[in-house]
């Protein structure tokens, strides 16, 4: 059986096809902190409406039982705003 002849191919090496480039690796501490921050934000978003509703209910009871006036509540809110600033 005779040997097959090789046909001459293109000269040089082939260029590699487009390879996927890796994204730069994130620092593990940064990604961990980011995850924790996202979890805390989610918890606050869940709890905040409930706390707001409870404060409103307490204000309603204070007014209903005549333990304070609307003006007292306004001054209290203003005081809190000043403390936050």
mmCIF file of the C-alpha atoms, coordinates in Angstrom:
data_MODEL
# 
_entry.id   MODEL 
# 
loop_
_atom_site.group_PDB 
_atom_site.id 
_atom_site.type_symbol 
_atom_site.label_atom_id 
_atom_site.label_alt_id 
_atom_site.label_comp_id 
_atom_site.label_asym_id 
_atom_site.label_entity_id 
_atom_site.label_seq_id 
_atom_site.pdbx_PDB_ins_code 
_atom_site.Cartn_x 
_atom_site.Cartn_y 
_atom_site.Cartn_z 
_atom_site.occupancy 
_atom_site.B_iso_or_equiv 
_atom_site.pdbx_formal_charge 
_atom_site.auth_seq_id 
_atom_site.auth_comp_id 
_atom_site.auth_asym_id 
_atom_site.auth_atom_id 
_atom_site.pdbx_PDB_model_num 
ATOM 1  C CA . UNK A 1 1  ? 0.000   0.000  0.000  1.00 0.00 ? 1  UNK A CA 1 
ATOM 2  C CA . UNK A 1 2  ? 1.492   3.303  -1.037 1.00 0.00 ? 2  UNK A CA 1 
ATOM 3  C CA . UNK A 1 3  ? 1.885   6.143  1.473  1.00 0.00 ? 3  UNK A CA 1 
ATOM 4  C CA . UNK A 1 4  ? -0.320  9.192  1.020  1.00 0.00 ? 4  UNK A CA 1 
ATOM 5  C CA . UNK A 1 5  ? 1.365   12.394 0.087  1.00 0.00 ? 5  UNK A CA 1 
ATOM 6  C CA . UNK A 1 6  ? 0.801   15.426 2.280  1.00 0.00 ? 6  UNK A CA 1 
ATOM 7  C CA . UNK A 1 7  ? -0.438  18.488 0.507  1.00 0.00 ? 7  UNK A CA 1 
ATOM 8  C CA . UNK A 1 8  ? 1.474   21.620 1.416  1.00 0.00 ? 8  UNK A CA 1 
ATOM 9  C CA . UNK A 1 9  ? -0.555  23.798 3.815  1.00 0.00 ? 9  UNK A CA 1 
ATOM 10 C CA . UNK A 1 10 ? -0.472  27.509 4.515  1.00 0.00 ? 10 UNK A CA 1 
ATOM 11 C CA . UNK A 1 11 ? 2.800   28.848 5.814  1.00 0.00 ? 11 UNK A CA 1 
ATOM 12 C CA . UNK A 1 12 ? 3.128   29.870 9.442  1.00 0.00 ? 12 UNK A CA 1 
ATOM 13 C CA . UNK A 1 13 ? 0.863   29.314 12.411 1.00 0.00 ? 13 UNK A CA 1 
ATOM 14 C CA . UNK A 1 14 ? -2.803  30.045 12.463 1.00 0.00 ? 14 UNK A CA 1 
ATOM 15 C CA . UNK A 1 15 ? -4.054  32.939 14.479 1.00 0.00 ? 15 UNK A CA 1 
ATOM 16 C CA . UNK A 1 16 ? -6.095  31.857 17.468 1.00 0.00 ? 16 UNK A CA 1 
ATOM 17 C CA . UNK A 1 17 ? -9.769  32.618 17.213 1.00 0.00 ? 17 UNK A CA 1 
ATOM 18 C CA . UNK A 1 18 ? -11.233 35.271 19.450 1.00 0.00 ? 18 UNK A CA 1 
ATOM 19 C CA . UNK A 1 19 ? -10.810 34.142 23.015 1.00 0.00 ? 19 UNK A CA 1 
ATOM 20 C CA . UNK A 1 20 ? -12.971 35.295 25.852 1.00 0.00 ? 20 UNK A CA 1 
ATOM 21 C CA . UNK A 1 21 ? -11.061 37.717 28.007 1.00 0.00 ? 21 UNK A CA 1 
ATOM 22 C CA . UNK A 1 22 ? -11.352 37.327 31.715 1.00 0.00 ? 22 UNK A CA 1 
ATOM 23 C CA . UNK A 1 23 ? -12.729 40.196 33.703 1.00 0.00 ? 23 UNK A CA 1 
ATOM 24 C CA . UNK A 1 24 ? -10.345 41.553 36.312 1.00 0.00 ? 24 UNK A CA 1 
ATOM 25 C CA . UNK A 1 25 ? -10.755 39.620 39.526 1.00 0.00 ? 25 UNK A CA 1 
ATOM 26 C CA . UNK A 1 26 ? -12.566 41.509 42.248 1.00 0.00 ? 26 UNK A CA 1 
ATOM 27 C CA . UNK A 1 27 ? -11.048 41.786 45.630 1.00 0.00 ? 27 UNK A CA 1 
ATOM 28 C CA . UNK A 1 28 ? -12.833 39.270 47.859 1.00 0.00 ? 28 UNK A CA 1 
ATOM 29 C CA . UNK A 1 29 ? -13.185 41.768 50.687 1.00 0.00 ? 29 UNK A CA 1 
ATOM 30 C CA . UNK A 1 30 ? -14.837 44.293 48.371 1.00 0.00 ? 30 UNK A CA 1 
ATOM 31 C CA . UNK A 1 31 ? -17.317 41.768 47.037 1.00 0.00 ? 31 UNK A CA 1 
ATOM 32 C CA . UNK A 1 32 ? -18.071 40.547 50.568 1.00 0.00 ? 32 UNK A CA 1 
ATOM 33 C CA . UNK A 1 33 ? -18.691 44.078 51.786 1.00 0.00 ? 33 UNK A CA 1 
ATOM 34 C CA . UNK A 1 34 ? -20.873 44.764 48.775 1.00 0.00 ? 34 UNK A CA 1 
ATOM 35 C CA . UNK A 1 35 ? -22.992 41.691 49.528 1.00 0.00 ? 35 UNK A CA 1 
ATOM 36 C CA . UNK A 1 36 ? -23.375 42.694 53.176 1.00 0.00 ? 36 UNK A CA 1 
ATOM 37 C CA . UNK A 1 37 ? -24.352 46.218 52.173 1.00 0.00 ? 37 UNK A CA 1 
ATOM 38 C CA . UNK A 1 38 ? -26.965 44.876 49.768 1.00 0.00 ? 38 UNK A CA 1 
ATOM 39 C CA . UNK A 1 39 ? -28.408 42.640 52.510 1.00 0.00 ? 39 UNK A CA 1 
ATOM 40 C CA . UNK A 1 40 ? -28.582 45.536 54.970 1.00 0.00 ? 40 UNK A CA 1 
ATOM 41 C CA . UNK A 1 41 ? -30.270 47.758 52.393 1.00 0.00 ? 41 UNK A CA 1 
ATOM 42 C CA . UNK A 1 42 ? -32.844 45.067 51.724 1.00 0.00 ? 42 UNK A CA 1 
ATOM 43 C CA . UNK A 1 43 ? -33.549 44.637 55.446 1.00 0.00 ? 43 UNK A CA 1 
ATOM 44 C CA . UNK A 1 44 ? -33.977 48.378 55.932 1.00 0.00 ? 44 UNK A CA 1 
ATOM 45 C CA . UNK A 1 45 ? -36.360 48.547 52.971 1.00 0.00 ? 45 UNK A CA 1 
ATOM 46 C CA . UNK A 1 46 ? -38.468 45.834 54.612 1.00 0.00 ? 46 UNK A CA 1 
ATOM 47 C CA . UNK A 1 47 ? -38.428 47.232 58.174 1.00 0.00 ? 47 UNK A CA 1 
ATOM 48 C CA . UNK A 1 48 ? -38.758 50.963 57.502 1.00 0.00 ? 48 UNK A CA 1 
ATOM 49 C CA . UNK A 1 49 ? -42.446 50.989 56.447 1.00 0.00 ? 49 UNK A CA 1 
ATOM 50 C CA . UNK A 1 50 ? -43.384 48.983 59.544 1.00 0.00 ? 50 UNK A CA 1 
ATOM 51 C CA . UNK A 1 51 ? -41.528 51.360 61.866 1.00 0.00 ? 51 UNK A CA 1 
ATOM 52 C CA . UNK A 1 52 ? -43.149 54.349 60.171 1.00 0.00 ? 52 UNK A CA 1 
ATOM 53 C CA . UNK A 1 53 ? -46.606 52.832 60.638 1.00 0.00 ? 53 UNK A CA 1 
ATOM 54 C CA . UNK A 1 54 ? -45.922 52.161 64.312 1.00 0.00 ? 54 UNK A CA 1 
ATOM 55 C CA . UNK A 1 55 ? -44.786 55.735 64.924 1.00 0.00 ? 55 UNK A CA 1 
ATOM 56 C CA . UNK A 1 56 ? -47.939 57.020 63.240 1.00 0.00 ? 56 UNK A CA 1 
ATOM 57 C CA . UNK A 1 57 ? -50.058 54.724 65.426 1.00 0.00 ? 57 UNK A CA 1 
ATOM 58 C CA . UNK A 1 58 ? -48.325 56.002 68.573 1.00 0.00 ? 58 UNK A CA 1 
ATOM 59 C CA . UNK A 1 59 ? -48.875 59.609 67.534 1.00 0.00 ? 59 UNK A CA 1 
ATOM 60 C CA . UNK A 1 60 ? -52.545 58.831 66.939 1.00 0.00 ? 60 UNK A CA 1 
ATOM 61 C CA . UNK A 1 61 ? -52.872 57.302 70.425 1.00 0.00 ? 61 UNK A CA 1 
ATOM 62 C CA . UNK A 1 62 ? -51.124 60.258 72.056 1.00 0.00 ? 62 UNK A CA 1 
ATOM 63 C CA . UNK A 1 63 ? -53.583 62.630 70.421 1.00 0.00 ? 63 UNK A CA 1 
ATOM 64 C CA . UNK A 1 64 ? -56.603 60.430 71.141 1.00 0.00 ? 64 UNK A CA 1 
ATOM 65 C CA . UNK A 1 65 ? -55.756 60.113 74.839 1.00 0.00 ? 65 UNK A CA 1 
ATOM 66 C CA . UNK A 1 66 ? -55.031 63.861 75.046 1.00 0.00 ? 66 UNK A CA 1 
ATOM 67 C CA . UNK A 1 67 ? -51.476 63.221 76.254 1.00 0.00 ? 67 UNK A CA 1 
ATOM 68 C CA . UNK A 1 68 ? -50.083 65.808 73.840 1.00 0.00 ? 68 UNK A CA 1 
ATOM 69 C CA . UNK A 1 69 ? -51.222 68.260 71.211 1.00 0.00 ? 69 UNK A CA 1 
ATOM 70 C CA . UNK A 1 70 ? -50.539 68.429 67.479 1.00 0.00 ? 70 UNK A CA 1 
ATOM 71 C CA . UNK A 1 71 ? -48.238 71.345 68.164 1.00 0.00 ? 71 UNK A CA 1 
ATOM 72 C CA . UNK A 1 72 ? -46.229 69.164 70.579 1.00 0.00 ? 72 UNK A CA 1 
ATOM 73 C CA . UNK A 1 73 ? -45.810 66.542 67.837 1.00 0.00 ? 73 UNK A CA 1 
ATOM 74 C CA . UNK A 1 74 ? -44.716 69.197 65.320 1.00 0.00 ? 74 UNK A CA 1 
ATOM 75 C CA . UNK A 1 75 ? -42.092 70.521 67.733 1.00 0.00 ? 75 UNK A CA 1 
ATOM 76 C CA . UNK A 1 76 ? -40.869 66.983 68.419 1.00 0.00 ? 76 UNK A CA 1 
ATOM 77 C CA . UNK A 1 77 ? -40.474 66.299 64.696 1.00 0.00 ? 77 UNK A CA 1 
ATOM 78 C CA . UNK A 1 78 ? -38.633 69.586 64.243 1.00 0.00 ? 78 UNK A CA 1 
ATOM 79 C CA . UNK A 1 79 ? -36.298 68.668 67.107 1.00 0.00 ? 79 UNK A CA 1 
ATOM 80 C CA . UNK A 1 80 ? -35.511 65.330 65.468 1.00 0.00 ? 80 UNK A CA 1 
ATOM 81 C CA . UNK A 1 81 ? -34.790 67.023 62.130 1.00 0.00 ? 81 UNK A CA 1 
ATOM 82 C CA . UNK A 1 82 ? -32.388 69.420 63.841 1.00 0.00 ? 82 UNK A CA 1 
ATOM 83 C CA . UNK A 1 83 ? -30.601 66.519 65.537 1.00 0.00 ? 83 UNK A CA 1 
ATOM 84 C CA . UNK A 1 84 ? -30.202 64.712 62.200 1.00 0.00 ? 84 UNK A CA 1 
ATOM 85 C CA . UNK A 1 85 ? -28.625 67.766 60.535 1.00 0.00 ? 85 UNK A CA 1 
# 
